[in-house]
Amino acid sequence: MTKRLRTATVLGAALLAAQLGFANNQTNVDGMSRIEKEVRREIVTLPFYSVFDHFAYRVDGGTVTLTGEVSRPTLKSDAENVVQRIEGVEKVNNGIKVLPVSPNDDRLRMALYRSIYGHTALQTLAIRAVPPIHIIVENGNVTLEGAVANEAQKMVAGMQANGVSGVFSVTNNLRIDN
């Protein structure tokens, strides 16, 4: 009986320590702090966030630094506003770049989306709530951001982007996600 009580006490203390550590923004099992998880959740659930926008962020204590590129000016301020409201965030450095408004870039975005996500090797990625390949177009120059499952998907996405008429250059920054 005392062994069970001791085990329950140890488990209870471990659970309490884990909860306190999580509440105090310490890194948990998957390597992300509470603030990092909340920043990610808030950003990917922004109403106008799409495959044509890319966000990155860094958390340093109570300071969150936002970077990336967005196709709508309101998305930059929306991201800053939702991150600022997260408990524990004291300061937000907003380094998000707003891409210039361009009908030609808008045409390229749609053509690139159809070309990349229309390929059989990448079609299954398009049905996700947040598709993993983000297509950033600035003055005809394309940058692919995000993560794919393997090197083949990365190569296919790059080749498909290079094949779109009107694209001047393609930078393939896709990561391989394990």
N, C-alpha and C positions, 0 to 999 in steps of 0.2 A: 504494500500500500504506500509506504513512504517513497519507494522508487518511482511509482507513478506520479505522486505529488511533486517530487523533485523534477521529473521530466516535464511535467506540465508547467512548473514554475520557470524552468529554463526556457521552454518554448515560448511562454508568455513574455518573458524578458527579452528574448530575441525578437519577437514580433513587435514589441513596444519600441525597441531600439531601432528596428528597421523603419517603423512608422515615423519616429522622431527624426531620423536621418533624412527621410524622404521629405518631410515637412520643412526641414531646414535647408533644402536645396542641395543636399549632398548627392553624389552620384550613386545611382542604384545599379541593379544587376546588369542592365543592358548598356551601361556607360553613359546614360543621359540623365541630366538633372531634371528636377521637376519643372524648373523654368524653361529649359530647352524643349521639353515635351509640350509644354503649354504654348510656347512661341510657335512651334511647328504646327500644332493643332489649330491655333488661331489663324495662321497665315493660309494654310491649305483650305480652310473653310470660308475664306473671304468670298463674297458673292460673285465678284467679277474676275477672280483668279482663273487663268486658263493656261492652255499649253503654250500660249504665246508670251507668257511671263515667266520670269525665273527669280526666285528669292533665295538668298543665303543669309545666314545669321551667325553671330558669335556671341556667346554669353560669357561675361567676365564679371563674376560677383553679381552685383545689381545692375550692371550696364549691359544693354543689348545693342549690338551693332548690326544693322540691317544693310545688306548689299543686294545687288542684282539689277535686273532690267524689267521694266513694265511697259506695256503698250498704252495704258490709260493713266493720265495724271492722277486721277482720284485714287487709284490703287496704292500709290506711294503713301498718301496721307492716311488712307484706311489702314494700311499695315502698321504704320506708326501708332495710330490711335488704339488699335486692339492690343498691341504689345505693351503700350504704356499702362493699360489697365490691369495687367497681370500682377498679382500679388508678389512682391519681392523685387519688382523692376523699379529701379530708382531713376534711370536715365536711358533714353533711346537715342542712339546716333543713327540718323537716317541717311545712308549713303546710296539709296536706291536711285537708279538712273531712269528717267522717263524718256522712252524712245520717241524720236520725232514723228509727227503725224505725216503719213505719206500714203497716198492711194496705191502707189506702186508697191510699197512694202506690204500693204494689206493684201494685194493680189498675190504677192509671193507667199505670204503666210498661208493662205488657203491652198495654193498649189503645192507648197511643201507639205502641208498636213495630209493632203490627198496622196501625194507621192510616198511619203514615209509610212503612214498608217495604212495605206492601201496595199502595201507589199505583204504577201502571205506570211513572211517570217515575223512581221510586226503587227498584224491585224489584231491579235489577241490582246495586245497592250492598249489598244484604243478604247476598249470597253471598260477599263478601270475608272473609278470615280475621279482619280487624279492620274491621267496618263503620265507615264514616267519620262517620256522624251519631251523636253520643252524646246520650242523652236523660236529663237530670238532673231529677228530680222531688223537690221539697221542700215539704211541706204543700200540695200541690195546685198549686204554682207550677212551671212548666216552663221549663227553659233548654236550648236546642239548641246543642251545641258540635260542632266538627269542621270538615270541609271538604267541599265539593261541587264539581262540575265547572263549573256555570254558575249564573247568577242565577235561571233558571227552577226548577232543583232546590231552591234556597234558598227561593224563594217557595212552592213546593208543600209542602215540609217544614213551613214555618210555618203554612200554611193547614190542613194535615192535623192538626197539633197543636192548633190553635185549635178544630177541629171535634170534639174528643173531649169527651164529657160528663164533668163534674166538674173540668175544668181551670179554674183561676182566672185565670192569666195565662201568656203565652208570651213568652219573650225569645229572639230568634233571633240567636245569635252565630255562625252558620255563616259560614265564609270561602269565597271563590271561589278554587279552586286552579287554577293555570294548567297 
